[in-house]
Amino acid sequence: MDIIEELTWRGAINQQTDAEGLKELLNEKSVGLYCGADPTGDSLHIGHLIPFMMMKRFELAGHRPHILIGGATGSIGDPSGRKSERQLQTMEVVKHNVKCLTEQMQKLFGDSAQVTFVNNYDWLSKISLLDFLRDYGKFVNVNTMLAKDIVASRLETGISYTEFTYQILQSIDFLTLYREKDIQLQIGGGDQWGNITAGIDLIHRIEGSDVKVYGLTIPLMLKADGTKFGKSAGGAVWLDPKKTSPYEFYQFWINQDDRDVIKYLKYFTFLTKEEIAELEEEVAKRPEKRLAQRRLAEEVTRFVHGETALLSAQKITEKLFSGEIRDLSADEIAEAFDKMPHTEISSEATNIVDFLVNNGFESSKRQAREDIKNGAITINGERRRELDIIIDPNEAFDGKFVVIRRGKKKYFLAVVK
């Protein structure tokens, strides 16, 4: 399969400006392409990951990806998909976010000589107002801009001139990269179609209508139940391990619905058609084993966070499932229970019944005694059946935590003050 055939099989193509022309170009030579991300925050989330997985596939196919971080456009705000104006960020915040996103992207793409990182602040910040109006604005038709979905959707509620001009700035990006980096293809989400086609129009008006430049967008990702992909119960799933730990990240993928997992394997992994077909058969015949989900979680966690973080996430998962948490470090306990509600406790040693009741882990002493005698209470991975034992918060996990489990699945975290 060539790259377009592979992307089509993976269900990763939504729209193309000229499908036949692009396919022919990609089969002729190594093509320069780009995808951009505005630094509206200091981390990308997994919804942003989809187009950059596409860029990685193009790299593996021998093409030349350019990752654009919008230091200039990020200070303006893309109106795409929004019903109101964005809150402008200070340039200090924008610069900080640019640094964070660049580091994230460099981690994803490694030290590949095929991948180039650019920041549109480097050229957009040098354009004067007069140059903007004379050299670019003269070639952009306002009627065409108003017809773009991203603008038309805002006309009733109102749109500022600042956000209205966003598509011109992004068009200048495509023109600049075409001239300076021989970029002929822009990739983006479905909501970027208007911006991408505006860039192609500008290039054709200035450089000539026969210039070979193309646009390609990816489909909107929806789950089988029709809801938007990319969030967990705790909110967005971030690529920054400080915002979403590798363990939480791994758990997000391993808990995917059987109806979605094959689609996600095609989108988010580099497994072959044959490997995915085998996993699809496993889902059909032995769904309870969740082999496809485990492989999905393994592949995506390794790609985003690396092998060491993957092994740690797998270890935490295994130990929590088996209840053998004594083998976990204090840092691993902190990661595993990061988003779980916790109770602060004193460092004083206490009788187990009093410990459970006074800290709210049991509703009454009678219930606590019953659960202890029935073997339902585990403290720091050790089942406790005696009513007279003393719980010392300092004896495990560097004296930072006490982990209580009631039954097979109900965990509680106590943080030692």
C-alpha positions as CSV (number, residue, x, y, z in Angstrom):
1,M,0.0,0.0,0.0
2,D,1.1,3.6,-0.7
3,I,0.6,6.2,2.0
4,I,-2.8,7.3,0.7
5,E,-4.1,3.7,0.4
6,E,-2.9,3.1,4.0
7,L,-4.6,6.2,5.3
8,T,-7.8,5.3,3.5
9,W,-7.7,1.8,5.0
10,R,-7.2,3.3,8.5
11,G,-10.2,5.5,8.0
12,A,-8.0,8.5,8.5
13,I,-9.0,10.7,5.6
14,N,-11.9,13.1,5.6
15,Q,-11.4,15.6,2.8
16,Q,-8.8,16.2,0.1
17,T,-8.6,19.2,-2.2
18,D,-7.4,17.0,-5.1
19,A,-7.2,13.3,-4.3
20,E,-5.7,12.2,-7.6
21,G,-3.2,15.0,-7.8
22,L,-2.0,14.4,-4.3
23,K,-1.7,10.6,-4.8
24,E,0.4,11.1,-7.9
25,L,2.6,13.7,-6.3
26,L,3.3,11.4,-3.2
27,N,4.2,8.5,-5.5
28,E,6.6,10.7,-7.5
29,K,8.9,12.1,-4.8
30,S,9.5,12.9,-1.2
31,V,7.0,15.6,-0.3
32,G,7.2,18.4,2.3
33,L,4.1,18.7,4.4
34,Y,3.1,20.4,7.6
35,C,0.6,20.4,10.4
36,G,0.2,23.1,13.0
37,A,-0.8,23.5,16.6
38,D,-1.5,26.8,18.4
39,P,-0.1,27.1,21.9
40,T,-3.5,27.8,23.6
41,G,-2.3,25.7,26.5
42,D,0.9,24.1,27.8
43,S,0.0,20.6,26.7
44,L,-1.7,18.8,23.9
45,H,-4.4,16.2,24.6
46,I,-5.1,13.0,22.8
47,G,-7.5,14.7,20.4
48,H,-4.6,16.7,19.1
49,L,-2.6,13.4,18.6
50,I,-4.5,12.2,15.6
51,P,-3.0,14.6,12.9
52,F,0.4,14.2,14.3
53,M,0.2,10.4,14.1
54,M,-0.6,11.1,10.4
55,M,2.6,13.1,10.2
56,K,4.6,10.2,11.7
57,R,3.1,7.9,9.0
58,F,4.2,10.3,6.3
59,E,7.7,10.4,7.8
60,L,7.9,6.5,7.8
61,A,6.8,6.6,4.2
62,G,9.8,8.8,3.3
63,H,8.2,12.2,3.3
64,R,9.3,15.4,5.1
65,P,7.0,16.5,7.9
66,H,7.2,20.0,9.4
67,I,5.6,20.7,12.7
68,L,4.4,24.2,13.1
69,I,3.9,25.7,16.5
70,G,1.8,28.9,16.2
71,G,3.6,31.4,18.3
72,A,1.9,34.2,16.3
73,T,-1.5,32.7,15.5
74,G,-1.8,31.4,19.1
75,S,-1.6,35.0,20.3
76,I,-4.7,35.8,18.1
77,G,-7.0,32.8,18.5
78,D,-8.6,30.5,15.9
79,P,-12.4,31.0,15.8
80,S,-12.8,27.4,14.6
81,G,-15.5,25.5,16.5
82,R,-16.1,28.3,19.0
83,K,-19.2,30.4,19.6
84,S,-17.5,33.3,21.3
85,E,-14.2,35.1,21.3
86,R,-11.1,33.5,22.8
87,Q,-9.5,35.2,25.8
88,L,-6.3,36.7,24.6
89,Q,-3.2,35.4,26.4
90,T,-0.2,37.4,27.3
91,M,2.9,37.0,25.1
92,E,4.7,35.5,28.1
93,V,2.1,32.8,28.4
94,V,2.2,32.2,24.7
95,K,6.0,31.8,24.7
96,H,5.9,29.4,27.7
97,N,3.3,27.3,25.9
98,V,5.3,27.3,22.7
99,K,8.3,25.9,24.6
100,C,6.1,23.2,26.2
101,L,4.5,22.1,23.0
102,T,7.7,22.0,21.1
103,E,9.3,19.8,23.7
104,Q,6.3,17.5,23.6
105,M,6.5,17.2,19.8
106,Q,10.3,16.6,19.9
107,K,9.7,13.8,22.3
108,L,7.1,12.2,20.0
109,F,9.2,12.5,16.9
110,G,12.6,11.9,18.4
111,D,15.8,13.0,16.7
112,S,14.6,12.2,13.2
113,A,16.4,14.2,10.5
114,Q,13.2,14.0,8.5
115,V,11.2,16.2,10.9
116,T,11.5,20.0,11.1
117,F,10.0,22.3,13.8
118,V,9.0,25.8,12.9
119,N,7.3,28.7,14.7
120,N,5.2,31.1,12.6
121,Y,6.1,34.0,15.0
122,D,9.4,34.0,13.1
123,W,7.8,35.4,9.9
124,L,4.4,36.8,10.9
125,S,5.9,39.1,13.6
126,K,8.0,40.8,10.8
127,I,5.1,41.8,8.6
128,S,4.0,45.4,9.1
129,L,0.4,46.4,8.9
130,L,0.9,48.0,5.5
131,D,2.7,45.0,4.1
132,F,-0.1,42.8,5.5
133,L,-2.7,44.8,3.6
134,R,-0.8,45.3,0.4
135,D,1.1,42.0,0.0
136,Y,-1.6,39.6,1.3
137,G,-4.9,41.3,2.1
138,K,-5.3,42.5,-1.5
139,F,-5.4,38.9,-2.7
140,V,-8.1,37.7,-0.3
141,N,-11.8,38.2,-1.1
142,V,-14.0,39.1,1.8
143,N,-17.0,37.3,0.3
144,T,-15.0,34.1,0.2
145,M,-13.9,34.6,3.8
146,L,-17.5,35.1,4.9
147,A,-18.5,31.9,3.2
148,K,-16.0,29.8,5.1
149,D,-17.8,27.6,7.7
150,I,-15.5,28.8,10.6
151,V,-16.6,32.4,9.9
152,A,-20.2,31.9,8.8
153,S,-21.0,30.0,12.0
154,R,-20.0,33.1,14.0
155,L,-21.8,35.8,12.1
156,E,-25.0,35.7,14.1
157,T,-23.2,36.0,17.5
158,G,-20.4,38.2,16.1
159,I,-16.7,37.9,15.4
160,S,-13.9,40.4,15.9
161,Y,-11.7,41.6,13.1
162,T,-8.8,39.9,15.0
163,E,-10.3,36.4,14.7
164,F,-11.7,37.2,11.3
165,T,-8.2,37.7,9.9
166,Y,-7.0,34.4,11.4
167,Q,-7.4,32.5,8.2
168,I,-5.3,35.1,6.3
169,L,-2.4,34.6,8.8
170,Q,-2.7,30.8,8.4
171,S,-2.7,31.3,4.6
172,I,0.5,33.2,4.9
173,D,2.0,30.3,6.8
174,F,1.3,27.9,3.9
175,L,2.6,30.4,1.4
176,T,5.8,31.0,3.5
177,L,6.5,27.3,4.0
178,Y,5.8,26.6,0.3
179,R,8.4,29.3,-0.7
180,E,11.0,28.6,2.0
181,K,10.6,24.8,2.7
182,D,9.1,23.5,-0.5
183,I,5.9,22.5,1.5
184,Q,3.1,21.2,-0.8
185,L,0.7,19.6,1.6
186,Q,-1.1,20.9,4.7
187,I,-2.8,18.4,7.1
188,G,-5.3,19.3,9.8
189,G,-8.6,18.4,11.6
190,G,-11.9,18.7,9.8
191,D,-12.5,22.1,11.3
192,Q,-9.4,23.4,9.6
193,W,-10.7,22.8,6.0
194,G,-11.6,26.5,5.5
195,N,-8.1,27.7,6.7
196,I,-6.4,25.1,4.5
197,T,-8.3,26.0,1.4
198,A,-7.7,29.7,2.1
199,G,-4.0,29.0,2.1
200,I,-4.1,27.1,-1.2
201,D,-6.2,30.0,-2.7
202,L,-3.6,32.5,-1.6
203,I,-0.7,30.5,-3.1
204,H,-2.5,30.1,-6.4
205,R,-3.3,33.9,-6.6
206,I,0.3,34.9,-5.8
207,E,2.4,32.1,-7.2
208,G,0.2,30.9,-10.0
209,S,-2.8,28.7,-10.5
210,D,-0.7,25.8,-11.7
211,V,1.3,25.5,-8.4
212,K,0.8,22.0,-6.9
213,V,-0.3,22.4,-3.3
214,Y,-2.8,20.3,-1.5
215,G,-4.9,20.0,1.6
216,L,-6.0,16.9,3.6
217,T,-8.1,16.7,6.7
218,I,-8.9,13.9,9.2
219,P,-12.4,12.9,10.3
220,L,-13.9,14.0,13.5
221,M,-13.4,11.2,16.0
222,L,-16.5,10.0,17.7
223,K,-17.0,7.1,20.0
224,A,-19.5,4.3,19.3
225,D,-22.1,5.9,21.5
226,G,-21.9,9.1,19.5
227,T,-20.0,11.2,22.0
228,K,-16.8,13.1,21.3
229,F,-13.6,11.1,21.7
230,G,-10.7,12.2,23.9
231,K,-12.0,12.7,27.4
232,S,-12.2,10.5,30.5
233,A,-14.3,10.9,33.7
234,G,-11.6,13.3,35.0
235,G,-11.6,15.5,31.9
236,A,-9.2,15.7,29.0
237,V,-6.5,13.1,28.6
238,W,-3.3,15.1,28.3
239,L,0.1,14.2,26.8
240,D,1.9,15.9,29.6
241,P,2.6,13.3,32.3
242,K,2.2,15.9,35.0
243,K,-1.4,16.5,33.9
244,T,-2.3,12.8,33.0
245,S,0.1,10.3,34.5
246,P,1.3,7.4,32.2
247,Y,-0.7,5.0,34.4
248,E,-3.9,7.1,33.9
249,F,-3.1,7.4,30.2
250,Y,-2.6,3.6,29.9
251,Q,-5.9,3.0,31.7
252,F,-7.8,5.3,29.4
253,W,-6.8,3.1,26.4
254,I,-7.2,-0.2,28.1
255,N,-10.8,0.7,29.1
256,Q,-12.0,1.4,25.5
257,D,-15.2,-0.2,24.3
258,D,-15.0,-3.3,22.1
259,R,-16.9,-1.4,19.4
260,D,-14.2,1.3,19.2
261,V,-10.9,-0.6,19.8
262,I,-10.2,-1.7,16.3
263,K,-10.9,1.8,14.9
264,Y,-8.4,3.2,17.5
265,L,-5.8,0.5,16.7
266,K,-6.0,1.7,13.1
267,Y,-5.8,5.4,14.0
268,F,-3.3,5.4,16.9
269,T,-0.9,2.5,16.3
270,F,1.6,1.5,13.6
271,L,0.5,-2.1,13.7
272,T,0.1,-3.8,10.3
273,K,-3.1,-4.7,8.6
274,E,-2.5,-8.3,9.4
275,E,-1.8,-7.7,13.1
276,I,-4.9,-5.6,13.5
277,A,-7.0,-8.3,11.7
278,E,-5.8,-10.9,14.2
279,L,-6.8,-8.6,17.1
280,E,-10.2,-8.0,15.5
281,E,-10.7,-11.7,15.5
282,E,-9.8,-11.9,19.2
283,V,-12.4,-9.2,20.0
284,A,-15.0,-11.2,18.1
285,K,-14.2,-14.6,19.7
286,R,-12.7,-13.8,23.1
287,P,-13.7,-10.2,24.1
288,E,-13.3,-11.0,27.8
289,K,-9.5,-11.2,27.4
290,R,-9.4,-7.6,26.1
291,L,-6.2,-8.4,24.1
292,A,-6.9,-5.7,21.6
293,Q,-7.3,-3.1,24.4
294,R,-4.1,-4.1,26.1
295,R,-2.2,-3.9,22.8
296,L,-3.7,-0.5,22.1
297,A,-2.8,0.8,25.5
298,E,0.7,-0.6,25.2
299,E,1.4,0.9,21.7
300,V,0.1,4.4,22.4
301,T,1.6,4.7,25.9
302,R,5.0,3.6,24.5
303,F,4.7,6.1,21.6
304,V,3.8,9.1,23.9
305,H,5.7,8.3,27.1
306,G,8.4,5.8,26.2
307,E,9.2,2.2,27.3
308,T,10.1,2.9,30.9
309,A,6.8,4.7,31.6
310,L,4.9,1.9,29.9
311,L,6.5,-0.7,32.1
312,S,5.7,1.3,35.2
313,A,2.0,1.7,34.1
314,Q,1.8,-2.0,33.4
315,K,3.3,-2.8,36.8
316,I,0.9,-0.5,38.7
317,T,-2.0,-2.0,36.8
318,E,-1.0,-5.6,37.6
319,K,-0.4,-4.9,41.3
320,L,-3.6,-3.0,41.8
321,F,-5.6,-5.8,40.1
322,S,-3.9,-8.5,42.1
323,G,-3.9,-6.5,45.3
324,E,-0.1,-7.0,45.8
325,I,0.6,-3.3,46.2
326,R,3.5,-3.9,48.6
327,D,5.8,-4.1,45.6
328,L,5.0,-0.6,44.5
329,S,7.1,2.4,45.5
330,A,5.7,5.6,47.1
331,D,6.0,7.4,43.7
332,E,4.0,4.6,42.0
333,I,1.3,4.8,44.7
334,A,1.1,8.5,44.2
335,E,0.7,8.0,40.4
336,A,-1.8,5.2,40.7
337,F,-4.1,7.2,43.1
338,D,-3.4,10.7,41.7
339,K,-7.0,11.5,40.7
340,M,-8.6,9.5,43.5
341,P,-10.2,11.3,46.5
342,H,-8.0,10.9,49.6
343,T,-8.2,11.4,53.3
344,E,-5.5,13.0,55.4
345,I,-4.5,11.1,58.5
346,S,-2.1,11.6,61.4
347,S,1.1,9.6,61.7
348,E,0.1,8.1,65.0
349,A,-0.3,4.3,65.3
350,T,-3.9,3.3,65.9
351,N,-6.0,0.2,66.5
352,I,-7.3,-1.0,63.2
353,V,-11.0,-0.6,64.1
354,D,-10.5,2.9,65.3
355,F,-8.3,3.7,62.3
356,L,-11.0,2.6,59.8
357,V,-13.9,4.3,61.6
358,N,-12.2,7.5,62.7
359,N,-10.9,8.2,59.1
360,G,-14.2,7.4,57.4
361,F,-13.3,4.1,55.7
362,E,-16.0,2.3,57.6
363,S,-19.4,3.6,58.7
364,S,-19.3,2.0,62.2
365,K,-17.2,-0.1,64.6
366,R,-19.7,-3.0,64.2
367,Q,-19.3,-2.9,60.4
368,A,-15.5,-2.5,60.7
369,R,-15.2,-5.6,63.0
370,E,-17.4,-7.6,60.6
371,D,-15.4,-6.7,57.5
372,I,-12.1,-7.4,59.3
373,K,-13.3,-10.9,60.5
374,N,-14.6,-11.7,57.0
375,G,-11.2,-10.9,55.5
376,A,-12.6,-8.0,53.5
377,I,-10.0,-5.5,54.7
378,T,-6.5,-5.2,53.2
379,I,-4.0,-2.6,54.5
380,N,-1.0,-1.8,52.3
381,G,-1.5,-5.1,50.4
382,E,-1.8,-7.3,53.5
383,R,-5.1,-8.9,54.5
384,R,-5.9,-8.1,58.2
385,R,-8.3,-10.4,60.1
386,E,-7.3,-9.6,63.7
387,L,-9.2,-6.9,65.7
388,D,-6.4,-6.0,68.0
389,I,-3.6,-5.1,65.5
390,I,-2.1,-1.7,65.4
391,I,-1.9,0.3,62.1
392,D,1.3,2.3,61.9
393,P,1.2,4.8,59.0
394,N,5.0,5.1,59.0
395,E,5.6,1.4,58.1
396,A,5.1,1.5,54.3
397,F,5.5,3.7,51.3
398,D,8.1,5.9,52.9
399,G,5.6,6.9,55.6
400,K,3.6,8.9,53.0
401,F,0.6,6.7,52.4
402,V,-1.7,4.0,53.8
403,V,-3.7,2.1,51.1
404,I,-6.9,0.5,52.3
405,R,-8.8,-2.0,50.2
406,R,-12.3,-3.2,51.1
407,G,-13.4,-6.2,49.1
408,K,-11.9,-6.9,45.7
409,K,-12.0,-3.4,44.1
410,K,-12.8,-0.7,46.5
411,Y,-9.6,1.3,47.3
412,F,-9.0,4.2,49.7
413,L,-6.0,6.3,49.9
414,A,-4.8,7.8,53.2
415,V,-2.2,10.6,53.0
416,V,0.0,10.9,56.1
417,K,0.2,14.5,57.3
